[in-house]
Amino acid sequence: MSVAQQNPRPLRQSGLADTTRLGEVVVAASKVEESILQSPVTVEKLTARQLRLTPAPSFFEAIEHVKGVQVITPSLGFKVINARGFTNTTNVRFVQLVDGIDNQAPHIGGPIGNVLGPSDLDIQAVEIVPGTAAALYGLNAINGLANFSTRNPFRSAGLSVQQKVGVNHVNDPSTGAHIFSETSGRYARTLSPKLAFKVNGTYLRGYDWVARDPTDINPTGNATTGLLGADNPARDPVSSYGNESSNRSNLTLGGKTYQVARTGYREPDVVNYQLQTLKYDAALHYKLTPTTELAYTYRGANFDNVYQRSNRFQLDNYHLQQHALQLTTPLVQARAYFTRENTGRSYNLRSMAENLDRSFKPDARWNQDYTAAWNAATQSGQAVAQAHATARTAADAGRLQPGTPAFEQRRRELADINNWDQGAALRVQAELLHAEGQVNIGEALRRGKKGLPAWADLLAGLDHRTYFIQPDGNYFINPEKGEDPSSTLTYGKTGGFVQAGARLLPGEKLRLTATLRADKNDYFAVRFNPRLTAVYSPTQRHNFRLSYQSGYRFPSLFEGFSNVNSGQVKRIGGLRVMSEGVFENSYLRSSIDAFSAAVTRDVNTNGLSRSQAIARNQGLLVKNPYTYLRPEHIKSLELGYKAALLPGARLLADVDFYYNTYRDFIAQVEAYVPVNAAGQPLPAGADLGTIATALSTRTGQARYRLWTNSQSQVYNYGGSLGLRYDVAGGYLAGASVTYARLDRTESGDGLEDGFNTPRWAYNLSLGNEEVVKHFGFGVNFRWQARYFSQTFLVSGSVPAYATLDAQASYRLLTPNLRFKLGASNLLNRYYVSYLGGPSVGGLYYLQVTYGL
């Protein structure tokens, strides 16, 4: 997908002055170069000029200003790109490519921001397809993809250096201001007409954004006893860990049942917010002929930051590296790459907090001390709420305190224990091997004089990918029968596509394409993805498009094969080889929670004995209706119009509308298997009373979190309008508005992924590289509406927010220096982009660039 692919077909001449607007080409939408105006699906492009004008601190952060794109911020060093709804903090539905190469972390199934991507000095352009691209790419690109094109050393030689110095956390009372620094260098040289190379390096240091949401996730845990708000002994603040559901107990105190949680720790207590990233790459390019180029690229990254999936993680000395070989010719393109991942000394924040508490005092002992202190307090005349506070203080006596040597020593010890029931370590080593090739059959036949007419096109491609996991005994095991559980686990997929096209009507005004893709994934039958597109161009300036396509997303490694002890809950992959027997014998946790709450209510308010309450409410228990994983599926219909308007084609207008149908969302469900006193599953013929009695206590439950598919059919639609105007005098103005809506959910079971997308968002921008001699500026304003966020960590509404970014630049021609003084979130109005995430404030920076 490199921009160095086949030469684009010359644009039809219409007597208009040629402009950059009409000459822009894109590759991502069709895997061959084509005019951006005639792309068969929505495709957005950030050009080199736009990247110079952006006030964002980096090209990657400038993507947030693109029409139809949503970006969330789990960390200063980790942003997540998505389009058209159903976003989450590990977005495996959106693919990131660098020169056509997937830069995901293999075990995660998605990229960690831009840590394995290019620097600002090496970026050439960004193309984004906000919508399914699975028919051409597979790769689970059902919500879209982004491709970052880098600078070719044959065409961009020399030395470039960039230094950014900035400050964030201004007026942040929890931390105070902190320095941000990023140093980048690029050197490229042509050694001969056939041989060139480039090297890049970037080192970033800063202080991460802090998660500090105090909202109680369990506000009604003691509603039957009237203990609410600060008096609730089962409080579970969003940004506090170690007080989640698995850290709560039902204690009988004074004849009533109270839900009581361990105290837990705030996120800043268990995470180091000092982040750093060191990334580097080197590439050697060799021209076999003037039009045939072979390139080898090595990329590597070591980094520390905060990452989020269902829980938040401290990434510590995380390492990614990638080797890639690419061949580009006018007819054939081929690439092979190998990615290796090592999670270093990373750990789970929730498990860290849980086990800090439990290593100080086990749950049973803590509950005994709490009970004794509560009884003593009430006997001395204290009110119930005050007695709970007194009991917590007594039970916590001697607890490890953040910042003390004993706390830090125990934190380091737990970070090395690779079992989340006892420690917190994330110790994964994973690899990805990918090979693909595509042939422009139509052009080859024409060159071979085989008679394919000039109006017809034919393209075909084939790819294979295998993941390799080194089982660690906790996160992953090898589940295949007869295999050593510690032997390498593999998971592979082979696929290919054929695309035929025709350019019809006088002047080739109508362009039709039909694509069919087939994928065979381990553990699944062959799946087929079709794509049909039409582009009608009554003139060179006006282009109408229509497309229909489908796409599949296959389970990621984590979704299919996870095997994690996490907070006394076993999280297991949804493939039959991992979870056989659990689906069939378990009961939904939601029904068990409702059953337990009803039992507690009857004991506390209706005077029933516990056994009577269990018998009365056992009918609330619901057998697990879900089963083993299937691929996720989308069908998408899109309409669009793109035009170059006004004299000189100075105004680019683009409007699109889409309607999507999703089924078989891959999601998680908690379900518990009833067990006997020995911890063995109850026999299949056990009566409901025996099952209810077992599930009424923690010791009678084998707890599981299972990857499965939603039973819902989900529909969503939306659209966007974008305008880009080249104003006289060198000004570039832009405006866009995006609308996204969850239409309806049929047979909604609540298990489908949250839509997690604002209904409305808009961007306004204005910039000029030389408004007066050597001085330029860029301004961007972005607003998004309030939206409902639903994740496994927390659900609720994300407030609407707006950000103003601005920069002023000055360029010296001798020496070739560019200064940029800029700010993202200039007004420093702290916001969260999703629930459970950090508060994001202003980042103010000075950037000095030499040689670019």
C-alpha positions, 0 to 999 in steps of 0.5 A, a space after each residue: 500500500 506504499 505510495 510508490 505503487 503503480 503510476 496513477 491513470 492520468 486525469 481527464 483534461 477539462 481545460 481547468 488549471 491543474 491544482 494539487 486538489 485535483 492531483 491528489 492520489 490515495 491508495 488505501 481505498 482500492 490498493 492501487 493509486 487513484 484520484 482522491 476525488 474518484 475513490 469508491 469509498 470515503 477516504 481522508 488524507 492528511 497531506 504534508 502541508 496539512 501536517 505542517 499547519 497542524 497545531 497538534 504536538 504530532 502528526 498522530 495527534 492531528 488525526 483527531 481533527 480528521 472528519 469522521 474520526 474519533 480518538 480517545 486518550 488512555 495515556 499521554 503516550 497512547 491514543 486509540 483511533 476509531 471510526 463509526 462507533 463501537 470504540 473501546 480502549 483496545 480497538 481491534 476493529 480498526 487497523 493501523 498500517 505503516 507503508 502497508 505493514 500492520 504495527 499491532 502488538 500481537 497478543 493485544 491484536 491492536 496497536 499501542 498508539 504510535 510507538 511502532 510507527 514513524 516520527 514526525 520527521 519521517 511521515 509523508 502523508 496519512 490516509 484514513 478509511 473510516 469504514 469497513 475495509 475488510 474485503 480488501 485487507 481482511 485484518 479485522 478492519 471492519 471499522 476502518 484503517 489508517 495507513 501512514 506513508 513514510 518518506 522514501 530515502 531516494 526522494 528525501 535525503 539529508 539530515 533532519 533534527 527536531 526538538 520539542 520541549 513543553 509542559 503539561 499538568 498546568 494548574 493541576 493541584 494533584 501533581 503540579 506542572 511537569 516537563 515534556 520533552 521529545 527529541 527526534 532525528 532522521 538521516 537519509 542518504 543516496 549511496 548510488 542511483 540504486 542504493 539508499 538508506 535512512 535511519 530514524 530515532 525518537 526519545 520522549 519523556 513526560 508525565 502521564 495524564 492522571 485518572 482520578 474519577 471518584 464516582 462510585 460504581 457500586 452506589 446501591 451496594 447497601 441500599 437496603 440498610 440505608 448506607 449510601 454515599 460516603 457511608 457505603 462500606 462497599 464503595 468502588 470509585 472508578 479510579 480506585 482498585 482493590 475494591 471491585 466486586 471480587 474484593 467484597 464480602 457479605 458480613 452479617 452484623 447485628 442481624 443484618 447483611 452488609 456488603 463490605 469492600 476492601 479499602 483498595 488504593 487510588 490509581 496514583 498509589 500503584 502507578 508510575 506516571 513518568 512515561 518514556 518512549 524510545 523508538 527507532 528504525 532503519 531502512 535499506 532501499 535498493 532499486 532493481 530497475 528504475 521502477 522496481 524497488 526492494 526495501 528492508 525495514 527494521 523498527 523497534 520501541 521500548 516504552 513505559 506508559 499506562 494502557 487500558 483493556 478491561 483493566 488499566 495496566 502499567 507498561 514497564 520496559 515493554 518492547 516491540 520490534 519488527 522486521 519487514 521486507 517489501 518489493 514494489 513494482 508496477 505489476 507486483 507488490 509483495 511484503 513479509 514482516 515479523 513482529 515480536 512483542 515482550 511485555 517486560 515488567 508490566 503489571 495490572 493495576 487492579 491486581 496490584 491493588 488487590 494483592 497489596 491489600 491481601 498480602 497485608 492481611 487475607 480477606 478472611 482475617 480482615 473480615 474477622 477483624 472488621 466484624 469484631 471492631 464493628 460489634 465493639 463499636 456498636 456496643 459502645 453506642 456508636 451509630 451504624 455508619 460510624 461503626 463501619 468507619 471505625 471497623 475499617 480503621 481497625 481492620 486496616 491497622 498496619 496496612 501498607 502505605 503508599 510511598 513507604 519503603 515497605 509499600 514499594 518493596 512489596 509492589 516490586 515483588 507483586 509485579 514479578 508474580 505471574 498469577 493475578 490471584 497472588 500478584 500482578 505481572 503481565 509476562 507475555 512474549 508473542 510474535 506475528 509472521 505475515 506475508 502477502 502479495 498482490 498482482 495487477 493482472 489487468 496491467 500485466 495482460 495488457 503489457 503481454 498483449 493478451 487483449 484485456 481492454 483498456 477499460 477493464 482492471 483486474 487485481 488479485 492478492 493473497 496473504 497469510 498470517 500466523 501468531 506465535 505465543 510463548 505460554 507463560 502459565 497464567 495469561 496463555 497456555 497451549 490448550 491443544 490436547 496432547 500438547 505440552 501446556 508450555 509449548 508454543 501456541 500458534 493461531 493462523 489465517 490465510 486469505 485472498 481477494 480478487 477485484 475486477 473493475 470497469 470504466 464505462 460510458 463516454 469519457 469513463 464517467 462510470 467506474 464499477 468494481 467488484 471484490 470478493 475476499 475469502 479467509 480461512 482462520 484456524 478453528 473457523 470455516 471459510 468466510 467470504 467478504 464481497 464488496 461492490 462499488 460504483 463511482 459516477 463522475 459526470 465531470 472531472 470535478 463532481 463524483 458520486 459514489 455508492 458501495 456495499 460491502 461486508 466484513 468479518 472480524 476473527 477473535 484476537 489471541 486474547 479473545 480466543 485463548 486467554 487463561 487469566 486468574 484475575 481477581 478470583 475470576 478466571 478469564 478464559 478464551 471463547 474458543 471451544 478448545 479453551 472453555 468446553 464445559 464452562 458455557 454449558 454448566 454456568 449461570 449468568 453473574 447478572 442473575 446471581 447478583 440479582 438473586 443475592 440482592 433479593 436474598 439480602 433484602 428478604 433477610 434484612 427487611 422481610 425477616 426471612 431466614 437465609 435458607 428461606 430467602 434462598 428458596 424463595 428467590 432461586 427462580 431468579 438464577 438464569 442458566 448461561 445462554 451463550 456459547 463458543 466464539 464465532 467471527 463478528 460480522 458487519 454489512 455496510 452500505 455507503 453513499 457519498 459525493 466529493 467535488 472540487 468547486 469554485 474557480 481553480 478547484 479551491 474548495 474540496 467538498 466531501 459528504 458521506 452517509 452510511 448504514 451498518 448492520 452488525 451481528 455476533 459482537 465479540 464481547 465478555 460475559 461473567 458466568 459462575 459454575 456452582 461447585 461443592 465444598 471440595 471445589 468440584 462442579 456439581 453433578 449435571 442432575 443437581 436440583 435447583 435448590 442445591 445449585 442456589 445454595 451453592 451459588 449463594 456463597 463465594 465458596 460455592 462459585 467457580 467464577 469465569 469471565 468468558 469471551 462469547 458473542 452477543 445475541 443482538 442484531 445491531 444497526 447504526 448509521 451516520 454521516 459526515 460533511 467536510 469542506 477544505 478551502 484554499 483561500 487566496 494568500 496561502 490560507 487553508 481553511 477547513 470545517 467538518 461535522 460528523 453524525 453517528 447514531 445507534 439506530 436500534 438493537 434487535 433482541 438486545 441482550 446488553 452484551 453487545 459492545 457499547 456504542 461509545 461514540 458522540 452523536 455529534 462532533 465538529 472541527 474548524 481549522 484555519 492556517 497559513 504557512 506564511 501569513 507574513 514573511 516567514 511567519 505562519 500559524 494554525 488553529 483548530 477547534 474541536 467539539 463533541 457531544 455528550 455520549 453514553 460510555 459502556 465498558 467492562 470497567 464502568 458505564 455512564 455518560 461522558 460530558 461534552 467537551 471542546 478543545 482549542 489547539 493553536 500554533 505560531 511558526 517562524 521559518 529561517 531559510 539559512 540555516 533551514 530552521 522552523 520554530 513552532 510554538 503551540 498548544 493542544 487544549 490551549 484553554 487547559 479545560 480538563 476533560 475525559 475522553 471516555 469513562 475510567 480514563 485520565 483527565 486531559 489538560 493542556 500541553 504547551 510546547 516549543 518545537 524546533 526543526 532543522 532540515 525538514 
